[in-house]
Amino acid sequence: QVQLVESGGGLVQPGGSLRLSCAASGSISSFDMGWFRQAPGKQRESVATITAGGRSDYADSVKGRFTISTDNAKNTVYLQMNSLKPEDTAVYYCNAHRLRWGLENYWGQGTQVTVSS
């Protein structure tokens, strides 16, 4: 069992930046990690993912603006968000998953990001 705790959300003006952190209770080195978001009335969507091998992928809507990274020594995954837009407003969730003896899939509780002037 892995617990994930997100932090770093808040209110920011359009064009601003935030860095989200997701601290895991154990090692994440064998997990694929991801950030997802859910806006009111919308389905949860993938924002950025990074495999255990370090390959990252991004939703088209955030390419060039967001960067996902991991610090395995700290068991933490980050999402650096630059040039934020009002449409980035959502609850952001951290995810860890791996397929070992079955699928292990863990979610954090979410952190609110609001982009508004």
N, C-alpha and C positions, 0 to 999 in steps of 0.2 A: 504494500500500500504506500502510495506517495501522496503527500499533501502539497498543494500548490497555493501560494499566497501572492496575489498581485498587489502592487503599489505604484504610485506615481501619477495617477489620474488627477484630473482637476479641470478648472476653467481656464481657457486660454483664448486669446484673440486670434482671428484669422491671420495666417502668415506666421504664427508663433510655433514654438516647439515644445515637446514633452518627451520624457523618457520613461517608459513603463518598465517595471521590474517584476519578475516572477521568481520567487524563492521556493525551491523544492526542499522537502524534508529529508531527501536522500539523493543519492547520485543520479544524475540525469545523462550520464555519458553514453548509455546504451539506448536512450529514448530518442525518438523523433519529437521535436517540440514545435509548437505553433501558437500563434496569436489569432484569435477570432474576435469578431465583434457582432453585436446585435443592436440595431436601432429600434426605436419604438414602432411596433406594427410591421416589422420586417423579420425575415428569417436570419438566423445566425449565419455568418459568412466567414470564410477563411481570409485572413489579411496577409499573413506571412508565415512560412514554415521553414524549418531547418532540420535536416536529417542528422542522425548520429554521426554520419561521415562528413558533415559540414556543408552540404549542398543546400542552398536557400532558394526559395521561390516566393513570389509576391503576386497579389491580386493586381490586375492591370490598373485599378484605380489608385494604387499607392506606389507603384513603381517609380523609382527616382526620388521619392520623398521619405519612405520608411526604410529602416534597416533593422533586421533581426540579427542577434548575436547571442552567443552563450559563453559563460565562464564556468567551465566544469569544476574548477577548484572551489568555486563558491556555490555550486549547484543552482545557478541563476541564469535565466534567459531574459534578454532585454529587447525592447522595441523602441528604437529611436524614431521619433515622428517629427518631421520638419515640414514647413510650408503647410501647416494645417488648414483645413477648409471646414466650413460649417457642416458639410456632408460627412465629415469624419466623426461627428458626434454620435456616440454609442457607448454601450457597456463593452469593455474589452475583457476577453477571457483568455487565460493561459491554458494550454493543453499539452499533455505528455502522453505518448502512446508508443507501444512496441508490441510486436508479435513474437512471443516466446513459446510458452506452453499454453497458448491461447492468447487472445487479445487483452492487453492491459491498456486501459484508457482512463485518464484522470483529467479533471477540470478544476480550475480555481473558482473562487467565488465571484470574480469580476471586479473591475474598477471603472468608474464612470469618467468618460472624457467628453467635455463639452466645449465646442469651438463656437464662440459668439463674441460679438462686439458689444 
